[in-house]
C-alpha cells in the first residue's frame, strides 16, 4: 500500500516547549529523523508533527505508514492523543509493527 505520510509524530503540546531562540525538542527530533531516513532511503521522507490540538481525521490516519507516539505523562492525560493513537491502532490497515513508541 502506498502512504502519503511516511511518519506521523504524535505528542502532547506541553511536551514541545519552543523558546524565542530555540525550537521545541520535537521539531529537532523531526529534523534529525528526516536526515537519517533521507540517508538510508535516498529520498526525503514526509514526516509530520501532530500535537493534541491538531486535527487528523481517521481518513488521514489511513495514509500514515508509521506512527511515533511520544508517551509522556502529558500524552497519557490527553484524551485527544489517546483517541488518535487508538484510532490508528484499530484502523483496518494498522498493525502494531507500524508503531514506534518514544518514552
N, C-alpha and C positions, 0 to 999 in steps of 0.2 A: 504494500500500500504506500502511496505517496503522501507525505505530510507537508503542509505548508509552514509549520512551526517545528523546527528541529528540537529545541529545548525551551521549556517554559519554567522559569524560576518563580516559585510561589512563596510569598513571605508576608509577614505582618508589617504594616507601615512603621511601627516603632522600632523594628529591628534594623532599619536602614536610616541612620541619622546623618544626613549631609550637613556640613557646616558651610560658612560663607566661602571658605578657601578649599574645602575638600568635598569630594563626592562621598556618598554613603558606601559602606564596605560591599554591599551587594552589587552596586554598579561597578566597583573594581573587580569583584568576583566574575561578573558577566564578561567584562573586557578580557580578563585572564583566560576564562574558559573559551571565549571566541578565538583568541590567539592560539591556544593549544589545539583546539579542534581544527582550526584552519591549517595548521602544520600537518596534522595527521591526515585530514581528508583532502587537502589540496584545494579547498574552496571555503569561503566564509559561511559558517552556519547561521541560520536565522534563530537567534536567541532572544526571547522576550522576558522582561521582568513583569510580574503581576503582584501588586500588593493587595491587601484585603479590601481596599477601596476601589480597585479597578474592576470593571465588569468583563467577565469572559463567560460567554454562554456555553451551553452544552454542545451546540453545533461546533463552536470554535475548539472545544476540548478534543473533539474527534480528529482535529487537524494537528494535534500535538504528538510528536514522536516520543519524547522523553519528558517526564515531569520531575522537577527537582524541588521538593518542598523543604523549606528551612524550618525544622521543627524546634522552635523556641517556646518558652513559656507564653509569650505574646501570641504566637501562632496557635498554640493549643487552646487559648482562651478566646480566639477569634472564630465566631460562628461562620463567617464568610469564608475564611481559609479552609476550615474543616469541611464545609459544604462543597467547595471546589475540589478538594482532594477526594472526597467520597464520590462526587460526580464523575471524576476522571476514572476512578477505580471500578465503578460499575458500568462505565460505557462499554459498548459492545466490542470495541477493538482494544481495550486496555488489558494488559497483563502486568503482574507485579514486577516483572523484569524490566519494565519501562519506567520504573520509579526509583530514583536515587535520592535517598534522604540525606540531608545535611543537618548535623546537630550543632 
